């Protein structure tokens, strides 16, 4: 009986993996130098709560920049902030949904961490270098992607169903769109982002 149950679980997991589609498309950011750093995401899946990954996400501080500039994560994810520069860096957020925080200032090679437990946008700044700025976008599902410079994005392995697809950009906005994901294959959804 145990052997049968184990096989059934494996088959169910395999079938679920097979029954998944991709959402792909292009975003056009009007008035910007390119169409990068747009987060496209499924806002929620009815009746489902997703466990955050055990593996931490990473945001580096290198060449006096936060890398990546925009980091989408699942709510509950811990982000490791690394300093790869030869100068001191700091990480603080004046508007984190979990409450504003300041991790202090640290030297090259040191990592400090923060867990983002609430959905929303956190602006990240460095009080040593005021020109540095980045964003953590905490969302409620693991179905998200960030556009490249040409505006291309793909969200992979989405269970079939109807969802609301949203976008976030630091200076532009677009209306959410409804999307129906097939059991397999790709559905295309494009966005045009204009000034807020």
N, C-alpha and C positions, 0 to 999 in steps of 0.2 A: 504493500500500500504506500509506504514511504517513497519507494522508487517511482511509482506512478504519479504521486503528488509532485515530486521533484521535476519529472518530465513535463507535467502539465504547466508548472510555473515557468519553466524554460520556454515552452511553446507559446504561452501567453505573452511573455516578454518579447519574444521574437516577432509574434504577430502584431503586437502594439508598435514595435519599431518599424515594421513594414507599412503599417497604416499611418503614415505621416506625410504631410506635404511641405513644400517650402513657399515662403512669401518672398518675392523678389521684386525689385523695381528701381526707380530712379527718383531722386529728389532734386529739385531745381531751387537754389537759394538766390532769389532776386537781390541784386545790389551788393553781393558779396564777391570776393575775389575767386572763390571756388565753392563747391557744394559739399565740402567735408564737414565732419563732426555733427551731423544730424543723427539723433537717436530715434530709431523707429522701433516701436514696441507694442506688444499686445498688453492692454491695460490690466485685464483680469480674465481668469477662466472660472466661470461659475462653479461654485462648490469645491474649488481646489485651493489648497494652500501649499506652497512649495518650500521645501527645506533648503536653507542656504548651503552652498558648497563648503566642504571642509577646507579645501584649498583656498588660501587667501588670494584676493586680487592684488595687483601691484601697481603703484604709481611712483614713477621715478622723478627725481629732480636732477636734471642734467643739462649742462650748457645754459644755466639760468632759465630753464623752462620746466614746467610740469609735463611729464610724458606718461600716458597720453594726455592731450588737452581735455578730452571728454571721456569719462569712464562710466559706462552703464554697468550696473550690478543688480543682482537679486537682493531684495530686502533681507537683512540679516547677515550679509556678507561682511567679512573683515577685510579692510584694505591695509596693506603694508606700504608705508611711505619711506622710500629709500633716498638717501642723499648720495649721488654719484659725483658731485662736484668737489673741488678742492676748497670751497668756501663753506661757511656755515649757512644752513637753511632752516626755515621754520615752516610749519603748516598750521594754519588756523582757518576757521570758517565762522563768519558772522551770521550765517542764515541757515545752518544745518537744521533739518526738521527734528533731530534728536536733541537740539539745544546747541547753541554756539560753543565751539571748543577751540582750544589752543594746545597743541602737542608740545610746544616748546621749540627750542633751537638745538640743532645737533650737527655733528661733523660728518665728513665723508665716511661712507661704509656703514653708518648706523641706520637702523630701521625702527620706526615707531608705527604703531598700528591703531586703527579706530574701526569700530563696528557700527555700520549704518543700519539701525533697526526700524526706521520709519521711511515710508515712501516719500520721494520728493527730491528737490534739487539742492545740492550743497555747493556753494561757491568756495573754492579753496584759494588761499592767498598766502604769501610769505612776507612777514613783516620786516625781513632783512632786505628783500628785493621787491618793492611795491609793484614793479611791472609784471611780476609773475602772477598768473591766474589760470585756474582750471576748474572743472566741474565734475562732481560725482552725481550720477542720475540713478537713484535707487528706485526700482520698479518691482511690482508684485508677481511677475512671472519671469521664467528664464528665457522667454521668447523675445529677444531684442537683437538689434544690430546697429552699427555705426556706419554712416555713409563714407565713401572714399571721396577724393577730390572731384571726381566726375559725377558724384551723387549716387553711385551704385550701392545697393545694399541687398543682403539676403538673410532671412531668418529661416534657419533649417529645422527640420524634423518637428513641425507643428502638428499636433493631433488634429484630425479632421473636425470641422465645426465652424460656427459663425462667431466672429470676434470683432471687437472694436480696435482698430489700429491707430495708434497715436504717434505724433512726432514731437520732438523737443529740439530747439536750437537756441543758443544764447541770445540772439538778436532778432530772429524771425519767427513767424508762426504759420500754422496751417490747420485747417479743420480736420478732426478725426474722420476716418473712413471705415465703413463696415466692410468686412472681408469674409468670404466663405472659403475655407481651406479644404481641398479635396483629400481623399484617402491616400493618393499618391500623385506626384507631379508638382507643377509650379503654378501659383496664381500670381499675377502681376498687379502691383498697386503703386502708382506714381503720386508724388506730392509736389506742389509748388508752394514755397515759403515766401511770405512777404513781410514787410516791416510790421513790428508789433504796434 
